[in-house]
Amino acid sequence: MNIKINLNWQISFDKEHSIDPILFSLLQSVEELGSLKRATEKVNVSYRFAWGLLGKWEKALQQPLVILERGRGAHLSVIGEKLLKAHLQLQARFSPDLDNFATQFKQEFESLLIQDKQTSLNIFASHGLAIGSLRDLINQQTDFKLDLHFHGSLESLQALTQGSCDIAGFHIPAGDITKQLSPQYLSLINSQQHQLIYVVKRNQGLMVQASNPKKIRGVKSLTNNKVQFINRQSGSGTRLLFDQLLAADNINAEQINGYQHEEFTHMAVAAMIASGVADVGLGISAMAEKFNLEFIPLIWEHYCLAVPKTILNDGRVSKIIALLQSDAYQHSLSNSTGYDSSQSGQLVNFNSIFD
């Protein structure tokens, strides 16, 4: 059994109307593709259906959502852009929490089913597209139960140490900066008790508004008092990385406008930047692409699963390894930038990650 909780928009005029989620998918596809016809093909609806859906809400709002120009394709109107950005911002901010609530309810519901005695595999992991793709494949192609909870990297490893989860997903920068951050990770896991399974290598950097109006070039640009930054929460791997980058450039956190403004996922940070709440934040390349932001690469990082050696031979762990090595997993990441999946599914030693 899988449970999914989604956001539902309701707008009241003479009576309450719920917005069909397809409308947001259609608006996003028009923005990306510049064509209503191509957008309908991507969303997999007929042109007639899309035209009717747009017409319904344009009539209700008394404003066009999409502007069609002969020979020039289609683009979103001002209200269409604002509606889409608001939806993406809400989705980015709340979807990880909704996923966690769904997982928690699923656990509670299944515990009431006496006939359902199969034990779930409980994973705490840093949020991201790569781990989300793995979850989807597990649900589609295996018969075991997966409970995935999104938390920061150190929070996930702490949960593993405390026995609150079976496996922890975390990320850590590759390169010279690794040695400065490793002690915080190695205080929670060790090579005697845990095995690392490689998930993906991903590119982390600064996500900035389209066209980069504030001319941000790197971390030092963030000290400009006209630049509004948006941070990640304490305990996340990205926050650890950012603080280390500041230290390397001798920058005090107080010099950064917005340092205290925290969000809990790369997606939420990207949505805030896309909506104009902030100018810049640290995040992965794939999320910048998703929200049509510019990306300034800073560093590659490893994303791994920490697995207790006591369950390494568990058939469910073997299936996870096989899925990470599969063509299906490679394909799931192929349309997103900033990923290197050449090592996905490999058992890696601690020295290769933490030294």
C-alpha positions in Angstrom: 0.0 0.0 0.0 1.2 3.5 -0.9 -0.3 6.7 0.3 0.2 10.1 -1.4 -1.0 13.4 0.0 -1.3 16.3 -2.5 -2.0 20.0 -2.3 -5.5 21.0 -3.4 -6.3 24.5 -4.5 -9.8 25.7 -3.9 -11.1 29.1 -5.1 -14.5 30.5 -4.0 -16.6 32.8 -6.2 -20.3 32.1 -6.0 -19.4 28.6 -4.9 -16.2 26.7 -4.2 -14.1 25.4 -7.1 -11.2 23.0 -7.0 -8.4 23.5 -9.5 -7.6 20.4 -11.4 -3.8 19.6 -10.8 -3.5 19.1 -14.6 -3.9 22.9 -15.0 -0.6 23.5 -13.1 1.1 20.8 -15.2 -0.2 22.5 -18.3 1.0 25.9 -17.3 4.4 24.6 -16.3 4.8 22.8 -19.7 3.7 25.9 -21.6 6.3 27.9 -19.7 9.0 25.4 -20.5 8.1 24.6 -24.1 6.5 27.8 -25.4 3.8 25.9 -27.2 0.3 24.9 -26.0 0.3 22.0 -28.5 3.6 20.6 -27.2 2.5 21.2 -23.6 -0.6 19.0 -24.2 1.6 16.3 -25.6 3.9 16.4 -22.6 1.0 16.4 -20.1 -0.8 13.7 -22.2 -4.1 15.4 -22.6 -5.9 16.4 -25.8 -5.7 20.0 -27.2 -9.5 20.2 -26.8 -9.4 19.3 -23.2 -6.5 21.7 -22.5 -8.4 24.5 -24.3 -11.5 23.8 -22.3 -9.6 23.7 -19.0 -7.9 27.0 -19.7 -11.1 28.6 -20.8 -12.9 27.5 -17.6 -10.4 29.1 -15.3 -9.8 32.2 -17.5 -13.5 32.8 -17.4 -13.6 32.3 -13.6 -10.6 34.6 -13.0 -11.6 37.0 -15.7 -8.0 37.1 -16.9 -6.1 35.1 -19.5 -3.7 32.5 -18.2 -1.9 31.7 -21.5 -1.2 34.1 -24.3 -1.3 32.6 -27.8 0.4 34.5 -30.6 0.3 33.4 -34.2 3.7 32.3 -35.3 5.2 32.9 -31.9 3.8 30.1 -29.9 2.5 30.5 -26.4 3.6 32.0 -23.1 2.0 32.6 -19.7 0.2 35.8 -18.8 1.2 37.7 -15.7 -1.5 36.0 -13.6 -0.6 32.7 -15.2 3.0 33.1 -14.1 2.0 34.1 -10.6 -0.4 31.2 -10.2 2.2 28.7 -11.3 5.0 30.2 -9.1 2.7 30.2 -6.1 1.8 26.5 -6.7 5.4 25.5 -7.2 6.5 27.4 -4.1 3.8 25.8 -1.9 4.6 22.4 -3.4 8.3 22.8 -2.8 7.8 23.9 0.8 5.3 21.4 1.9 5.7 18.2 -0.3 8.5 16.7 1.8 6.4 17.2 5.0 3.3 15.8 3.2 5.4 12.8 2.1 6.6 12.3 5.7 3.0 12.5 7.0 1.9 10.0 4.3 4.7 7.6 5.4 3.7 8.0 9.1 0.0 7.4 8.4 0.9 4.4 6.2 2.9 2.9 9.1 0.1 3.5 11.6 -2.6 2.1 9.3 -0.6 -1.0 8.4 0.1 -1.7 12.1 -3.7 -2.1 12.5 -3.9 -4.7 9.8 -3.4 -7.9 11.7 -2.9 -10.0 8.6 -0.2 -7.6 7.4 2.9 -8.9 9.2 5.6 -7.9 6.7 8.2 -5.6 8.2 8.8 -2.3 6.5 12.3 -1.1 5.6 12.6 2.3 7.3 14.9 4.8 5.6 15.7 8.4 6.8 17.4 10.4 4.0 18.2 13.8 2.8 15.6 15.0 0.3 16.5 14.9 -3.4 15.5 13.7 -6.9 17.9 10.8 -6.8 16.5 9.3 -3.6 12.9 10.0 -4.8 13.6 8.1 -8.0 14.9 5.2 -6.0 11.8 5.2 -3.8 9.5 5.2 -6.9 11.4 2.2 -8.5 11.2 0.3 -5.2 7.4 0.8 -5.1 7.0 -0.2 -8.7 9.4 -3.1 -9.0 9.6 -4.8 -5.6 7.2 -6.4 -3.2 8.7 -5.2 0.0 7.5 -2.2 2.0 9.5 1.0 2.1 9.0 3.8 4.6 11.0 6.8 3.5 11.2 9.9 5.8 13.0 13.1 4.7 15.4 14.7 7.1 18.8 16.4 6.9 22.0 14.3 6.4 23.2 14.5 10.0 19.7 14.1 11.4 19.3 10.9 9.3 22.6 9.5 10.5 21.7 10.4 14.1 18.4 8.4 13.6 20.4 5.4 12.3 22.7 5.6 15.4 19.7 5.7 17.7 18.0 2.8 16.0 15.1 4.9 14.7 15.7 3.8 11.1 17.2 0.9 9.2 19.2 2.9 6.6 20.3 6.5 6.4 20.8 8.6 3.2 23.3 11.4 3.4 25.5 13.6 1.2 29.0 15.0 1.7 31.2 17.2 -0.6 33.9 15.6 -2.6 37.4 17.1 -2.7 39.5 19.1 -0.3 36.6 20.4 1.8 35.7 16.8 2.8 38.3 16.6 5.6 36.9 19.6 7.4 33.4 18.1 7.4 34.1 14.4 7.9 34.5 14.4 11.7 30.8 15.3 12.1 29.7 12.4 10.0 32.3 9.9 11.4 31.0 10.6 14.9 27.8 8.9 13.9 28.9 6.0 11.6 32.0 3.9 11.2 33.5 1.3 8.9 33.3 -1.5 11.5 29.5 -1.3 11.8 28.3 0.2 8.5 28.6 -0.3 4.8 28.2 2.6 2.3 26.2 2.1 -0.8 26.8 4.7 -3.5 23.7 6.4 -4.8 24.9 9.2 -7.0 27.4 12.1 -7.5 25.7 15.4 -7.9 26.7 19.0 -8.6 26.0 21.6 -5.9 26.3 25.3 -6.4 24.5 28.7 -6.2 21.0 28.8 -7.7 20.2 32.4 -8.8 17.3 34.1 -10.5 17.1 33.8 -14.3 19.5 36.1 -16.1 21.3 36.6 -12.8 20.2 40.3 -12.3 22.4 40.8 -9.2 25.5 39.6 -11.1 26.3 36.9 -8.5 29.6 35.2 -9.3 30.4 33.1 -6.2 30.2 33.0 -2.4 31.9 36.3 -2.0 29.1 38.0 -3.9 26.7 37.1 -1.1 28.2 39.8 1.1 26.6 42.5 -1.1 23.9 44.0 1.0 21.6 44.2 -2.0 21.7 40.4 -2.4 19.1 38.4 -0.5 20.2 34.8 0.4 18.0 31.9 1.5 19.7 29.2 3.7 19.1 25.6 4.5 18.3 24.3 8.0 20.9 23.5 10.6 21.8 19.8 10.5 21.5 19.5 6.7 24.5 18.6 4.6 24.0 21.7 2.5 24.1 23.9 5.6 27.3 22.3 6.7 28.8 22.8 3.2 27.7 26.5 3.1 29.2 27.3 6.5 32.5 25.7 5.5 32.5 27.7 2.2 32.0 30.9 4.3 34.9 29.9 6.6 37.2 29.2 3.7 36.6 32.7 2.4 36.7 34.3 5.9 33.1 35.5 5.6 31.1 36.0 8.8 27.5 34.7 8.7 26.3 38.2 9.8 27.5 39.6 6.5 24.9 37.5 4.6 21.4 39.0 4.2 19.0 36.1 4.8 21.4 33.7 6.5 18.8 33.1 9.2 16.0 32.5 6.6 15.9 28.7 6.4 14.1 26.2 4.2 14.2 22.4 4.5 14.8 21.2 0.9 16.7 22.2 -2.3 13.2 22.4 -3.9 11.9 24.9 -1.4 15.0 27.1 -1.8 14.6 27.0 -5.6 10.9 27.9 -5.4 11.6 30.9 -3.2 14.2 32.2 -5.6 11.9 31.6 -8.6 9.1 33.5 -6.9 11.4 36.5 -6.1 11.5 36.0 -2.3 15.3 35.6 -2.5 18.0 36.2 -5.1 20.2 33.2 -4.4 20.6 30.0 -2.4 22.8 26.9 -2.3 21.3 23.8 -4.1 21.8 21.2 -6.8 21.9 21.8 -10.5 18.9 19.6 -11.2 16.7 21.8 -9.0 17.9 25.0 -10.6 17.0 23.5 -14.0 13.5 22.4 -12.7 12.7 26.0 -11.7 14.4 27.7 -14.7 17.1 29.3 -12.6 20.7 29.9 -13.5 23.3 27.8 -11.8 26.8 28.6 -10.7 28.6 25.3 -10.0 30.8 25.1 -6.8 31.4 21.5 -5.9 30.5 17.9 -6.6 29.3 15.8 -3.7 28.7 12.1 -2.9 25.2 10.9 -2.0 25.3 7.5 -0.1 23.3 5.1 1.9 24.7 4.0 5.3 23.6 0.5 6.0 24.3 -1.5 9.1 26.4 -4.6 8.3 24.0 -6.7 10.2 21.4 -6.2 7.5 23.7 -6.0 4.5 22.7 -9.5 3.3 19.0 -8.8 3.7 17.2 -9.5 0.4 15.6 -6.0 0.4 19.0 -4.4 0.6 20.2 -6.6 -2.3 17.2 -5.4 -4.3 18.0 -1.7 -3.6 21.6 -2.3 -4.9 20.2 -4.0 -8.0 17.8 -1.1 -8.7 20.6 1.5 -8.3 22.6 -0.5 -10.9 19.6 -0.9 -13.2 19.0 0.8 -16.6 15.7 2.0 -15.1 17.4 4.0 -12.4 19.9 5.5 -14.9 17.0 6.5 -17.1 15.2 8.2 -14.2 18.1 10.6 -13.9 18.9 11.0 -17.5 16.7 14.1 -18.1 18.2 16.0 -15.1 21.4 17.9 -15.2 24.2 17.6 -12.6 24.2 13.9 -11.9 26.9 11.3 -12.3 25.4 7.8 -11.8 28.4 5.8 -13.0 29.0 4.4 -9.5 25.4 4.0 -8.5 24.8 0.7 -6.5 28.5 0.2 -5.8 29.7 -0.8 -2.3 32.3 1.9 -1.4 34.7 2.1 1.5 34.8 4.9 4.0 38.2 6.2 2.8 36.9 6.9 -0.7 34.1 9.1 0.7 35.5 10.7 3.9 39.2 11.3 3.0 
